[in-house]
């Protein structure tokens, strides 16, 4: 996907655009972002959460043998 089609709330920690339905996240919900470059993913998640004024917790995890970042909206 060309970079001009990337939204500011999209993630691309490994160069592949990941479109998260951020509007559907309520306090207490979480989303798993599969990726290799977890530090870049956490940095991108931080920018999205800051732009929305949300508090969050992000952890590097392995789920179903897939590495990534799980992010919880906490406020």
N, CA, C, O and CB atoms as a CASP TS submission, in Angstrom:
PFRMAT TS
TARGET T0000
AUTHOR 0000-0000-0000
METHOD Language model
MODEL 1
PARENT N/A
ATOM      1  N   UNK     1       0.855  -1.176   0.000  1.00  0.00           N
ATOM      2  CA  UNK     1       0.000   0.000   0.000  1.00  0.00           C
ATOM      3  C   UNK     1       0.896   1.234   0.000  1.00  0.00           C
ATOM      4  O   UNK     1       1.792   1.339   0.838  1.00  0.00           O
ATOM      5  CB  UNK     1      -0.970   0.001   1.229  1.00  0.00           C
ATOM      6  N   UNK     2       0.677   2.160  -0.914  1.00  0.00           N
ATOM      7  CA  UNK     2       1.500   3.382  -0.931  1.00  0.00           C
ATOM      8  C   UNK     2       1.360   4.159   0.370  1.00  0.00           C
ATOM      9  O   UNK     2       0.303   4.147   1.001  1.00  0.00           O
ATOM     10  CB  UNK     2       1.109   4.278  -2.117  1.00  0.00           C
ATOM     11  N   UNK     3       2.436   4.833   0.763  1.00  0.00           N
ATOM     12  CA  UNK     3       2.421   5.545   2.043  1.00  0.00           C
ATOM     13  C   UNK     3       1.361   6.642   2.080  1.00  0.00           C
ATOM     14  O   UNK     3       0.908   7.014   3.163  1.00  0.00           O
ATOM     15  CB  UNK     3       3.788   6.146   2.319  1.00  0.00           C
ATOM     16  N   UNK     4       0.954   7.169   0.922  1.00  0.00           N
ATOM     17  CA  UNK     4      -0.059   8.222   0.951  1.00  0.00           C
ATOM     18  C   UNK     4      -1.443   7.678   1.316  1.00  0.00           C
ATOM     19  O   UNK     4      -2.351   8.462   1.592  1.00  0.00           O
ATOM     20  CB  UNK     4      -0.119   8.922  -0.402  1.00  0.00           C
ATOM     21  N   UNK     5      -1.623   6.354   1.324  1.00  0.00           N
ATOM     22  CA  UNK     5      -2.892   5.765   1.746  1.00  0.00           C
ATOM     23  C   UNK     5      -2.878   5.388   3.226  1.00  0.00           C
ATOM     24  O   UNK     5      -3.877   4.901   3.757  1.00  0.00           O
ATOM     25  CB  UNK     5      -3.205   4.537   0.903  1.00  0.00           C
ATOM     26  N   UNK     6      -1.748   5.615   3.887  1.00  0.00           N
ATOM     27  CA  UNK     6      -1.622   5.293   5.304  1.00  0.00           C
ATOM     28  C   UNK     6      -2.245   6.407   6.139  1.00  0.00           C
ATOM     29  O   UNK     6      -1.941   7.585   5.949  1.00  0.00           O
ATOM     30  CB  UNK     6      -0.137   5.084   5.692  1.00  0.00           C
ATOM     31  N   UNK     7      -3.118   6.022   7.063  1.00  0.00           N
ATOM     32  CA  UNK     7      -3.726   6.978   7.988  1.00  0.00           C
ATOM     33  C   UNK     7      -2.779   7.210   9.162  1.00  0.00           C
ATOM     34  O   UNK     7      -1.930   6.368   9.454  1.00  0.00           O
ATOM     35  CB  UNK     7      -5.112   6.468   8.490  1.00  0.00           C
ATOM     36  N   UNK     8      -2.922   8.337   9.824  1.00  0.00           N
ATOM     37  CA  UNK     8      -2.039   8.640  10.952  1.00  0.00           C
ATOM     38  C   UNK     8      -2.221   7.650  12.099  1.00  0.00           C
ATOM     39  O   UNK     8      -1.314   7.489  12.916  1.00  0.00           O
ATOM     40  CB  UNK     8      -2.291  10.058  11.450  1.00  0.00           C
ATOM     41  N   UNK     9      -3.371   6.986  12.178  1.00  0.00           N
ATOM     42  CA  UNK     9      -3.603   6.027  13.255  1.00  0.00           C
ATOM     43  C   UNK     9      -3.213   4.606  12.873  1.00  0.00           C
ATOM     44  O   UNK     9      -3.369   3.691  13.683  1.00  0.00           O
ATOM     45  CB  UNK     9      -5.051   6.057  13.664  1.00  0.00           C
ATOM     46  N   UNK    10      -2.708   4.397  11.652  1.00  0.00           N
ATOM     47  CA  UNK    10      -2.246   3.074  11.230  1.00  0.00           C
ATOM     48  C   UNK    10      -0.866   2.798  11.814  1.00  0.00           C
ATOM     49  O   UNK    10      -0.103   3.719  12.102  1.00  0.00           O
ATOM     50  CB  UNK    10      -2.210   2.969   9.685  1.00  0.00           C
ATOM     51  N   UNK    11      -0.565   1.533  11.983  1.00  0.00           N
ATOM     52  CA  UNK    11       0.739   1.108  12.458  1.00  0.00           C
ATOM     53  C   UNK    11       1.466   0.404  11.312  1.00  0.00           C
ATOM     54  O   UNK    11       0.832  -0.206  10.451  1.00  0.00           O
ATOM     55  CB  UNK    11       0.607   0.174  13.701  1.00  0.00           C
ATOM     56  N   UNK    12       2.793   0.491  11.304  1.00  0.00           N
ATOM     57  CA  UNK    12       3.581  -0.248  10.313  1.00  0.00           C
ATOM     58  C   UNK    12       4.972  -0.571  10.874  1.00  0.00           C
ATOM     59  O   UNK    12       5.982  -0.188  10.284  1.00  0.00           O
ATOM     60  CB  UNK    12       3.705   0.567   8.995  1.00  0.00           C
ATOM     61  N   UNK    13       5.023  -1.271  12.006  1.00  0.00           N
ATOM     62  CA  UNK    13       6.317  -1.506  12.651  1.00  0.00           C
ATOM     63  C   UNK    13       7.301  -2.328  11.815  1.00  0.00           C
ATOM     64  O   UNK    13       8.513  -2.175  11.962  1.00  0.00           O
ATOM     65  CB  UNK    13       6.097  -2.194  13.953  1.00  0.00           C
ATOM     66  N   UNK    14       6.800  -3.181  10.960  1.00  0.00           N
ATOM     67  CA  UNK    14       7.672  -4.011  10.128  1.00  0.00           C
ATOM     68  C   UNK    14       7.549  -3.664   8.645  1.00  0.00           C
ATOM     69  O   UNK    14       7.999  -4.423   7.787  1.00  0.00           O
ATOM     70  CB  UNK    14       7.348  -5.483  10.339  1.00  0.00           C
ATOM     71  N   UNK    15       6.939  -2.516   8.348  1.00  0.00           N
ATOM     72  CA  UNK    15       6.786  -2.096   6.962  1.00  0.00           C
ATOM     73  C   UNK    15       5.478  -2.521   6.317  1.00  0.00           C
ATOM     74  O   UNK    15       5.212  -2.161   5.170  1.00  0.00           O
ATOM     75  CB  UNK    15       7.908  -2.627   6.167  1.00  0.00           C
ATOM     76  N   UNK    16       4.661  -3.275   7.029  1.00  0.00           N
ATOM     77  CA  UNK    16       3.346  -3.692   6.543  1.00  0.00           C
ATOM     78  C   UNK    16       2.302  -2.921   7.335  1.00  0.00           C
ATOM     79  O   UNK    16       2.316  -2.946   8.566  1.00  0.00           O
ATOM     80  CB  UNK    16       3.138  -5.248   6.683  1.00  0.00           C
ATOM     81  N   UNK    17       1.403  -2.242   6.650  1.00  0.00           N
ATOM     82  CA  UNK    17       0.412  -1.416   7.345  1.00  0.00           C
ATOM     83  C   UNK    17      -0.589  -2.295   8.096  1.00  0.00           C
ATOM     84  O   UNK    17      -1.149  -3.242   7.545  1.00  0.00           O
ATOM     85  CB  UNK    17      -0.327  -0.501   6.344  1.00  0.00           C
ATOM     86  N   UNK    18      -0.795  -1.954   9.362  1.00  0.00           N
ATOM     87  CA  UNK    18      -1.777  -2.613  10.223  1.00  0.00           C
ATOM     88  C   UNK    18      -2.799  -1.561  10.604  1.00  0.00           C
ATOM     89  O   UNK    18      -2.469  -0.571  11.256  1.00  0.00           O
ATOM     90  CB  UNK    18      -1.110  -3.262  11.499  1.00  0.00           C
ATOM     91  N   UNK    19      -4.037  -1.777  10.199  1.00  0.00           N
ATOM     92  CA  UNK    19      -5.106  -0.829  10.489  1.00  0.00           C
ATOM     93  C   UNK    19      -5.928  -1.361  11.660  1.00  0.00           C
ATOM     94  O   UNK    19      -6.618  -2.374  11.542  1.00  0.00           O
ATOM     95  CB  UNK    19      -6.006  -0.593   9.234  1.00  0.00           C
ATOM     96  N   UNK    20      -5.843  -0.668  12.783  1.00  0.00           N
ATOM     97  CA  UNK    20      -6.565  -1.052  14.001  1.00  0.00           C
ATOM     98  C   UNK    20      -7.833  -0.208  14.085  1.00  0.00           C
ATOM     99  O   UNK    20      -7.809   0.990  13.801  1.00  0.00           O
ATOM    100  CB  UNK    20      -5.671  -0.863  15.286  1.00  0.00           C
ATOM    101  N   UNK    21      -8.920  -0.829  14.470  1.00  0.00           N
ATOM    102  CA  UNK    21     -10.182  -0.107  14.669  1.00  0.00           C
ATOM    103  C   UNK    21     -10.161   0.535  16.062  1.00  0.00           C
ATOM    104  O   UNK    21     -10.824   0.071  16.989  1.00  0.00           O
ATOM    105  CB  UNK    21     -11.423  -1.072  14.510  1.00  0.00           C
ATOM    106  N   UNK    22      -9.383   1.609  16.179  1.00  0.00           N
ATOM    107  CA  UNK    22      -9.207   2.263  17.475  1.00  0.00           C
ATOM    108  C   UNK    22     -10.528   2.746  18.044  1.00  0.00           C
ATOM    109  O   UNK    22     -10.709   2.731  19.261  1.00  0.00           O
ATOM    110  CB  UNK    22      -8.246   3.429  17.349  1.00  0.00           C
ATOM    111  N   UNK    23     -11.458   3.175  17.195  1.00  0.00           N
ATOM    112  CA  UNK    23     -12.740   3.688  17.669  1.00  0.00           C
ATOM    113  C   UNK    23     -13.553   2.660  18.435  1.00  0.00           C
ATOM    114  O   UNK    23     -14.432   3.022  19.216  1.00  0.00           O
ATOM    115  CB  UNK    23     -13.542   4.188  16.512  1.00  0.00           C
ATOM    116  N   UNK    24     -13.271   1.389  18.222  1.00  0.00           N
ATOM    117  CA  UNK    24     -13.991   0.327  18.918  1.00  0.00           C
ATOM    118  C   UNK    24     -13.392  -0.032  20.260  1.00  0.00           C
ATOM    119  O   UNK    24     -13.942  -0.859  20.987  1.00  0.00           O
ATOM    120  CB  UNK    24     -14.038  -0.889  18.066  1.00  0.00           C
ATOM    121  N   UNK    25     -12.256   0.589  20.598  1.00  0.00           N
ATOM    122  CA  UNK    25     -11.627   0.266  21.876  1.00  0.00           C
ATOM    123  C   UNK    25     -12.291   1.013  23.023  1.00  0.00           C
ATOM    124  O   UNK    25     -12.380   2.241  23.024  1.00  0.00           O
ATOM    125  CB  UNK    25     -10.140   0.594  21.834  1.00  0.00           C
ATOM    126  N   UNK    26     -12.746   0.253  23.980  1.00  0.00           N
ATOM    127  CA  UNK    26     -13.315   0.836  25.199  1.00  0.00           C
ATOM    128  C   UNK    26     -12.338   0.557  26.334  1.00  0.00           C
ATOM    129  O   UNK    26     -11.446  -0.282  26.202  1.00  0.00           O
ATOM    130  CB  UNK    26     -14.750   0.246  25.516  1.00  0.00           C
ATOM    131  N   UNK    27     -12.505   1.253  27.436  1.00  0.00           N
ATOM    132  CA  UNK    27     -11.640   1.038  28.591  1.00  0.00           C
ATOM    133  C   UNK    27     -11.710  -0.436  28.990  1.00  0.00           C
ATOM    134  O   UNK    27     -12.794  -0.993  29.161  1.00  0.00           O
ATOM    135  CB  UNK    27     -12.053   1.961  29.782  1.00  0.00           C
ATOM    136  N   UNK    28     -10.550  -1.051  29.132  1.00  0.00           N
ATOM    137  CA  UNK    28     -10.467  -2.461  29.503  1.00  0.00           C
ATOM    138  C   UNK    28     -10.261  -3.393  28.324  1.00  0.00           C
ATOM    139  O   UNK    28      -9.940  -4.566  28.518  1.00  0.00           O
ATOM    140  CB  UNK    28     -11.702  -2.859  30.227  1.00  0.00           C
ATOM    141  N   UNK    29     -10.439  -2.897  27.099  1.00  0.00           N
ATOM    142  CA  UNK    29     -10.242  -3.758  25.937  1.00  0.00           C
ATOM    143  C   UNK    29      -8.778  -3.750  25.512  1.00  0.00           C
ATOM    144  O   UNK    29      -8.003  -2.885  25.921  1.00  0.00           O
ATOM    145  CB  UNK    29     -11.140  -3.309  24.772  1.00  0.00           C
ATOM    146  N   UNK    30      -8.413  -4.721  24.689  1.00  0.00           N
ATOM    147  CA  UNK    30      -7.031  -4.812  24.227  1.00  0.00           C
ATOM    148  C   UNK    30      -6.996  -5.266  22.777  1.00  0.00           C
ATOM    149  O   UNK    30      -7.976  -5.777  22.235  1.00  0.00           O
ATOM    150  CB  UNK    30      -6.220  -5.775  25.112  1.00  0.00           C
ATOM    151  N   UNK    31      -5.835  -5.063  22.171  1.00  0.00           N
ATOM    152  CA  UNK    31      -5.610  -5.515  20.797  1.00  0.00           C
ATOM    153  C   UNK    31      -4.190  -6.044  20.717  1.00  0.00           C
ATOM    154  O   UNK    31      -3.279  -5.522  21.361  1.00  0.00           O
ATOM    155  CB  UNK    31      -5.847  -4.359  19.754  1.00  0.00           C
ATOM    156  N   UNK    32      -4.015  -7.090  19.916  1.00  0.00           N
ATOM    157  CA  UNK    32      -2.694  -7.681  19.693  1.00  0.00           C
ATOM    158  C   UNK    32      -2.186  -7.222  18.337  1.00  0.00           C
ATOM    159  O   UNK    32      -2.882  -7.337  17.329  1.00  0.00           O
ATOM    160  CB  UNK    32      -2.745  -9.242  19.772  1.00  0.00           C
ATOM    161  N   UNK    33      -0.968  -6.703  18.322  1.00  0.00           N
ATOM    162  CA  UNK    33      -0.327  -6.242  17.092  1.00  0.00           C
ATOM    163  C   UNK    33       0.853  -7.170  16.812  1.00  0.00           C
ATOM    164  O   UNK    33       1.892  -7.056  17.463  1.00  0.00           O
ATOM    165  CB  UNK    33       0.139  -4.737  17.207  1.00  0.00           C
ATOM    166  N   UNK    34       0.707  -8.088  15.852  1.00  0.00           N
ATOM    167  CA  UNK    34       1.814  -8.991  15.556  1.00  0.00           C
ATOM    168  C   UNK    34       2.944  -8.238  14.856  1.00  0.00           C
ATOM    169  O   UNK    34       2.702  -7.495  13.905  1.00  0.00           O
ATOM    170  CB  UNK    34       1.333 -10.167  14.686  1.00  0.00           C
ATOM    171  N   UNK    35       4.177  -8.430  15.324  1.00  0.00           N
ATOM    172  CA  UNK    35       5.308  -7.728  14.720  1.00  0.00           C
ATOM    173  C   UNK    35       6.625  -8.273  15.246  1.00  0.00           C
ATOM    174  O   UNK    35       6.676  -8.939  16.280  1.00  0.00           O
ATOM    175  CB  UNK    35       5.215  -6.223  14.991  1.00  0.00           C
ATOM    176  N   UNK    36       7.686  -7.976  14.510  1.00  0.00           N
ATOM    177  CA  UNK    36       9.047  -8.313  14.923  1.00  0.00           C
ATOM    178  C   UNK    36       9.662  -7.118  15.645  1.00  0.00           C
ATOM    179  O   UNK    36      10.281  -7.276  16.698  1.00  0.00           O
ATOM    180  CB  UNK    36       9.917  -8.724  13.699  1.00  0.00           C
ATOM    181  N   UNK    37       9.491  -5.931  15.081  1.00  0.00           N
ATOM    182  CA  UNK    37      10.066  -4.706  15.649  1.00  0.00           C
ATOM    183  C   UNK    37       9.118  -4.154  16.716  1.00  0.00           C
ATOM    184  O   UNK    37       8.362  -3.213  16.475  1.00  0.00           O
ATOM    185  CB  UNK    37      10.326  -3.639  14.533  1.00  0.00           C
ATOM    186  N   UNK    38       9.181  -4.765  17.899  1.00  0.00           N
ATOM    187  CA  UNK    38       8.249  -4.404  18.966  1.00  0.00           C
ATOM    188  C   UNK    38       8.508  -2.998  19.508  1.00  0.00           C
ATOM    189  O   UNK    38       7.570  -2.323  19.934  1.00  0.00           O
ATOM    190  CB  UNK    38       8.341  -5.415  20.096  1.00  0.00           C
ATOM    191  N   UNK    39       9.751  -2.551  19.499  1.00  0.00           N
ATOM    192  CA  UNK    39      10.041  -1.199  19.989  1.00  0.00           C
ATOM    193  C   UNK    39       9.404  -0.149  19.082  1.00  0.00           C
ATOM    194  O   UNK    39       8.850   0.838  19.565  1.00  0.00           O
ATOM    195  CB  UNK    39      11.564  -0.970  20.079  1.00  0.00           C
ATOM    196  N   UNK    40       9.482  -0.360  17.771  1.00  0.00           N
ATOM    197  CA  UNK    40       8.855   0.573  16.833  1.00  0.00           C
ATOM    198  C   UNK    40       7.329   0.531  16.987  1.00  0.00           C
ATOM    199  O   UNK    40       6.667   1.567  16.931  1.00  0.00           O
ATOM    200  CB  UNK    40       9.262   0.236  15.372  1.00  0.00           C
ATOM    201  N   UNK    41       6.785  -0.660  17.179  1.00  0.00           N
ATOM    202  CA  UNK    41       5.337  -0.787  17.382  1.00  0.00           C
ATOM    203  C   UNK    41       4.901  -0.020  18.621  1.00  0.00           C
ATOM    204  O   UNK    41       3.905   0.703  18.589  1.00  0.00           O
ATOM    205  CB  UNK    41       4.932  -2.268  17.507  1.00  0.00           C
ATOM    206  N   UNK    42       5.648  -0.177  19.720  1.00  0.00           N
ATOM    207  CA  UNK    42       5.288   0.532  20.954  1.00  0.00           C
ATOM    208  C   UNK    42       5.380   2.039  20.766  1.00  0.00           C
ATOM    209  O   UNK    42       4.560   2.779  21.309  1.00  0.00           O
ATOM    210  CB  UNK    42       6.196   0.094  22.111  1.00  0.00           C
ATOM    211  N   UNK    43       6.349   2.498  20.016  1.00  0.00           N
ATOM    212  CA  UNK    43       6.485   3.929  19.741  1.00  0.00           C
ATOM    213  C   UNK    43       5.296   4.443  18.928  1.00  0.00           C
ATOM    214  O   UNK    43       4.759   5.514  19.212  1.00  0.00           O
ATOM    215  CB  UNK    43       7.802   4.210  18.992  1.00  0.00           C
ATOM    216  N   UNK    44       4.895   3.687  17.932  1.00  0.00           N
ATOM    217  CA  UNK    44       3.756   4.094  17.106  1.00  0.00           C
ATOM    218  C   UNK    44       2.454   4.054  17.909  1.00  0.00           C
ATOM    219  O   UNK    44       1.604   4.933  17.766  1.00  0.00           O
ATOM    220  CB  UNK    44       3.643   3.187  15.866  1.00  0.00           C
ATOM    221  N   UNK    45       2.301   3.040  18.747  1.00  0.00           N
ATOM    222  CA  UNK    45       1.112   2.935  19.600  1.00  0.00           C
ATOM    223  C   UNK    45       1.050   4.123  20.549  1.00  0.00           C
ATOM    224  O   UNK    45      -0.021   4.691  20.765  1.00  0.00           O
ATOM    225  CB  UNK    45       1.118   1.606  20.399  1.00  0.00           C
ATOM    226  N   UNK    46       2.184   4.499  21.112  1.00  0.00           N
ATOM    227  CA  UNK    46       2.252   5.637  22.026  1.00  0.00           C
ATOM    228  C   UNK    46       1.743   6.904  21.347  1.00  0.00           C
ATOM    229  O   UNK    46       0.988   7.665  21.952  1.00  0.00           O
ATOM    230  CB  UNK    46       3.692   5.842  22.524  1.00  0.00           C
ATOM    231  N   UNK    47       2.143   7.140  20.105  1.00  0.00           N
ATOM    232  CA  UNK    47       1.694   8.328  19.371  1.00  0.00           C
ATOM    233  C   UNK    47       0.184   8.316  19.166  1.00  0.00           C
ATOM    234  O   UNK    47      -0.477   9.342  19.331  1.00  0.00           O
ATOM    235  CB  UNK    47       2.403   8.417  18.016  1.00  0.00           C
ATOM    236  N   UNK    48      -0.362   7.156  18.806  1.00  0.00           N
ATOM    237  CA  UNK    48      -1.810   7.057  18.591  1.00  0.00           C
ATOM    238  C   UNK    48      -2.548   7.315  19.895  1.00  0.00           C
ATOM    239  O   UNK    48      -3.509   8.084  19.927  1.00  0.00           O
ATOM    240  CB  UNK    48      -2.191   5.668  18.024  1.00  0.00           C
ATOM    241  N   UNK    49      -2.104   6.677  20.968  1.00  0.00           N
ATOM    242  CA  UNK    49      -2.782   6.828  22.257  1.00  0.00           C
ATOM    243  C   UNK    49      -2.702   8.269  22.758  1.00  0.00           C
ATOM    244  O   UNK    49      -3.673   8.792  23.303  1.00  0.00           O
ATOM    245  CB  UNK    49      -2.173   5.876  23.295  1.00  0.00           C
ATOM    246  N   UNK    50      -1.561   8.902  22.576  1.00  0.00           N
ATOM    247  CA  UNK    50      -1.408  10.299  22.991  1.00  0.00           C
ATOM    248  C   UNK    50      -2.350  11.196  22.192  1.00  0.00           C
ATOM    249  O   UNK    50      -2.950  12.115  22.749  1.00  0.00           O
ATOM    250  CB  UNK    50       0.055  10.764  22.812  1.00  0.00           C
ATOM    251  N   UNK    51      -2.483  10.937  20.893  1.00  0.00           N
ATOM    252  CA  UNK    51      -3.354  11.767  20.056  1.00  0.00           C
ATOM    253  C   UNK    51      -4.817  11.634  20.465  1.00  0.00           C
ATOM    254  O   UNK    51      -5.605  12.556  20.257  1.00  0.00           O
ATOM    255  CB  UNK    51      -3.191  11.390  18.584  1.00  0.00           C
ATOM    256  N   UNK    52      -5.184  10.497  21.044  1.00  0.00           N
ATOM    257  CA  UNK    52      -6.564  10.265  21.480  1.00  0.00           C
ATOM    258  C   UNK    52      -6.787  10.661  22.937  1.00  0.00           C
ATOM    259  O   UNK    52      -7.923  10.693  23.412  1.00  0.00           O
ATOM    260  CB  UNK    52      -6.929   8.805  21.289  1.00  0.00           C
ATOM    261  N   UNK    53      -5.696  10.963  23.644  1.00  0.00           N
ATOM    262  CA  UNK    53      -5.812  11.320  25.056  1.00  0.00           C
ATOM    263  C   UNK    53      -6.123  10.122  25.938  1.00  0.00           C
ATOM    264  O   UNK    53      -6.687  10.278  27.020  1.00  0.00           O
ATOM    265  CB  UNK    53      -6.881  12.366  25.235  1.00  0.00           C
ATOM    266  N   UNK    54      -5.760   8.934  25.486  1.00  0.00           N
ATOM    267  CA  UNK    54      -6.034   7.701  26.218  1.00  0.00           C
ATOM    268  C   UNK    54      -4.811   7.265  27.011  1.00  0.00           C
ATOM    269  O   UNK    54      -3.673   7.465  26.588  1.00  0.00           O
ATOM    270  CB  UNK    54      -6.466   6.589  25.257  1.00  0.00           C
ATOM    271  N   UNK    55      -5.068   6.667  28.167  1.00  0.00           N
ATOM    272  CA  UNK    55      -4.002   5.994  28.904  1.00  0.00           C
ATOM    273  C   UNK    55      -4.014   4.542  28.482  1.00  0.00           C
ATOM    274  O   UNK    55      -5.064   3.993  28.148  1.00  0.00           O
ATOM    275  CB  UNK    55      -4.180   6.141  30.458  1.00  0.00           C
ATOM    276  N   UNK    56      -2.838   3.913  28.496  1.00  0.00           N
ATOM    277  CA  UNK    56      -2.731   2.552  27.994  1.00  0.00           C
ATOM    278  C   UNK    56      -1.585   1.825  28.664  1.00  0.00           C
ATOM    279  O   UNK    56      -0.750   2.420  29.345  1.00  0.00           O
ATOM    280  CB  UNK    56      -2.545   2.548  26.481  1.00  0.00           C
ATOM    281  N   UNK    57      -1.571   0.531  28.452  1.00  0.00           N
ATOM    282  CA  UNK    57      -0.451  -0.312  28.880  1.00  0.00           C
ATOM    283  C   UNK    57      -0.108  -1.178  27.685  1.00  0.00           C
ATOM    284  O   UNK    57      -0.998  -1.752  27.058  1.00  0.00           O
ATOM    285  CB  UNK    57      -0.803  -1.187  30.166  1.00  0.00           C
ATOM    286  N   UNK    58       1.171  -1.279  27.364  1.00  0.00           N
ATOM    287  CA  UNK    58       1.614  -2.110  26.243  1.00  0.00           C
ATOM    288  C   UNK    58       2.689  -3.062  26.720  1.00  0.00           C
ATOM    289  O   UNK    58       3.593  -2.673  27.460  1.00  0.00           O
ATOM    290  CB  UNK    58       2.136  -1.241  25.075  1.00  0.00           C
ATOM    291  N   UNK    59       2.590  -4.317  26.293  1.00  0.00           N
ATOM    292  CA  UNK    59       3.572  -5.328  26.674  1.00  0.00           C
ATOM    293  C   UNK    59       3.956  -6.160  25.462  1.00  0.00           C
ATOM    294  O   UNK    59       3.115  -6.490  24.626  1.00  0.00           O
ATOM    295  CB  UNK    59       3.023  -6.233  27.796  1.00  0.00           C
ATOM    296  N   UNK    60       5.244  -6.496  25.377  1.00  0.00           N
ATOM    297  CA  UNK    60       5.710  -7.422  24.349  1.00  0.00           C
ATOM    298  C   UNK    60       5.310  -8.819  24.801  1.00  0.00           C
ATOM    299  O   UNK    60       5.612  -9.223  25.924  1.00  0.00           O
ATOM    300  CB  UNK    60       7.272  -7.310  24.114  1.00  0.00           C
ATOM    301  N   UNK    61       4.631  -9.555  23.928  1.00  0.00           N
ATOM    302  CA  UNK    61       4.127 -10.881  24.272  1.00  0.00           C
ATOM    303  C   UNK    61       4.317 -11.834  23.095  1.00  0.00           C
ATOM    304  O   UNK    61       4.580 -11.413  21.968  1.00  0.00           O
ATOM    305  CB  UNK    61       2.637 -10.812  24.676  1.00  0.00           C
ATOM    306  N   UNK    62       4.180 -13.112  23.381  1.00  0.00           N
ATOM    307  CA  UNK    62       4.110 -14.143  22.349  1.00  0.00           C
ATOM    308  C   UNK    62       2.771 -14.835  22.530  1.00  0.00           C
ATOM    309  O   UNK    62       2.495 -15.403  23.587  1.00  0.00           O
ATOM    310  CB  UNK    62       5.320 -15.166  22.442  1.00  0.00           C
ATOM    311  N   UNK    63       1.944 -14.788  21.502  1.00  0.00           N
ATOM    312  CA  UNK    63       0.624 -15.408  21.548  1.00  0.00           C
ATOM    313  C   UNK    63       0.489 -16.346  20.362  1.00  0.00           C
ATOM    314  O   UNK    63       0.724 -15.955  19.219  1.00  0.00           O
ATOM    315  CB  UNK    63      -0.506 -14.336  21.543  1.00  0.00           C
ATOM    316  N   UNK    64       0.112 -17.576  20.637  1.00  0.00           N
ATOM    317  CA  UNK    64      -0.022 -18.583  19.575  1.00  0.00           C
ATOM    318  C   UNK    64       1.229 -18.639  18.709  1.00  0.00           C
ATOM    319  O   UNK    64       1.155 -18.697  17.482  1.00  0.00           O
ATOM    320  CB  UNK    64      -1.248 -18.284  18.701  1.00  0.00           C
ATOM    321  N   UNK    65       2.384 -18.621  19.379  1.00  0.00           N
ATOM    322  CA  UNK    65       3.696 -18.700  18.717  1.00  0.00           C
ATOM    323  C   UNK    65       3.990 -17.505  17.813  1.00  0.00           C
ATOM    324  O   UNK    65       4.819 -17.604  16.908  1.00  0.00           O
ATOM    325  CB  UNK    65       3.779 -19.968  17.903  1.00  0.00           C
ATOM    326  N   UNK    66       3.323 -16.385  18.049  1.00  0.00           N
ATOM    327  CA  UNK    66       3.521 -15.169  17.253  1.00  0.00           C
ATOM    328  C   UNK    66       3.915 -14.025  18.193  1.00  0.00           C
ATOM    329  O   UNK    66       3.199 -13.720  19.146  1.00  0.00           O
ATOM    330  CB  UNK    66       2.224 -14.805  16.441  1.00  0.00           C
ATOM    331  N   UNK    67       5.065 -13.394  17.913  1.00  0.00           N
ATOM    332  CA  UNK    67       5.537 -12.273  18.725  1.00  0.00           C
ATOM    333  C   UNK    67       4.802 -11.000  18.322  1.00  0.00           C
ATOM    334  O   UNK    67       4.441 -10.810  17.161  1.00  0.00           O
ATOM    335  CB  UNK    67       7.068 -12.086  18.574  1.00  0.00           C
ATOM    336  N   UNK    68       4.591 -10.146  19.299  1.00  0.00           N
ATOM    337  CA  UNK    68       3.966  -8.866  19.011  1.00  0.00           C
ATOM    338  C   UNK    68       3.804  -8.038  20.271  1.00  0.00           C
ATOM    339  O   UNK    68       4.441  -8.290  21.293  1.00  0.00           O
ATOM    340  CB  UNK    68       2.620  -9.073  18.348  1.00  0.00           C
ATOM    341  N   UNK    69       2.938  -7.047  20.172  1.00  0.00           N
ATOM    342  CA  UNK    69       2.644  -6.159  21.291  1.00  0.00           C
ATOM    343  C   UNK    69       1.152  -6.234  21.579  1.00  0.00           C
ATOM    344  O   UNK    69       0.328  -6.104  20.673  1.00  0.00           O
ATOM    345  CB  UNK    69       3.086  -4.689  20.984  1.00  0.00           C
ATOM    346  N   UNK    70       0.814  -6.445  22.836  1.00  0.00           N
ATOM    347  CA  UNK    70      -0.586  -6.357  23.249  1.00  0.00           C
ATOM    348  C   UNK    70      -0.739  -5.026  23.960  1.00  0.00           C
ATOM    349  O   UNK    70       0.046  -4.688  24.845  1.00  0.00           O
ATOM    350  CB  UNK    70      -1.014  -7.570  24.178  1.00  0.00           C
ATOM    351  N   UNK    71      -1.752  -4.279  23.566  1.00  0.00           N
ATOM    352  CA  UNK    71      -2.000  -2.963  24.153  1.00  0.00           C
ATOM    353  C   UNK    71      -3.409  -2.942  24.735  1.00  0.00           C
ATOM    354  O   UNK    71      -4.379  -3.339  24.090  1.00  0.00           O
ATOM    355  CB  UNK    71      -1.818  -1.830  23.093  1.00  0.00           C
ATOM    356  N   UNK    72      -3.487  -2.464  25.982  1.00  0.00           N
ATOM    357  CA  UNK    72      -4.756  -2.335  26.686  1.00  0.00           C
ATOM    358  C   UNK    72      -5.075  -0.853  26.853  1.00  0.00           C
ATOM    359  O   UNK    72      -4.201  -0.056  27.195  1.00  0.00           O
ATOM    360  CB  UNK    72      -4.709  -3.057  28.068  1.00  0.00           C
ATOM    361  N   UNK    73      -6.311  -0.496  26.615  1.00  0.00           N
ATOM    362  CA  UNK    73      -6.755   0.869  26.933  1.00  0.00           C
ATOM    363  C   UNK    73      -7.189   0.850  28.382  1.00  0.00           C
ATOM    364  O   UNK    73      -8.080   0.088  28.757  1.00  0.00           O
ATOM    365  CB  UNK    73      -7.928   1.362  25.981  1.00  0.00           C
ATOM    366  N   UNK    74      -6.560   1.691  29.206  1.00  0.00           N
ATOM    367  CA  UNK    74      -6.898   1.683  30.623  1.00  0.00           C
ATOM    368  C   UNK    74      -7.687   2.917  31.054  1.00  0.00           C
ATOM    369  O   UNK    74      -8.351   2.868  32.090  1.00  0.00           O
ATOM    370  CB  UNK    74      -5.641   1.577  31.442  1.00  0.00           C
ATOM    371  N   UNK    75      -7.646   4.006  30.319  1.00  0.00           N
ATOM    372  CA  UNK    75      -8.477   5.192  30.587  1.00  0.00           C
ATOM    373  C   UNK    75      -8.615   6.026  29.331  1.00  0.00           C
ATOM    374  O   UNK    75      -9.275   7.064  29.349  1.00  0.00           O
ATOM    375  CB  UNK    75      -7.877   6.043  31.727  1.00  0.00           C
TER
END
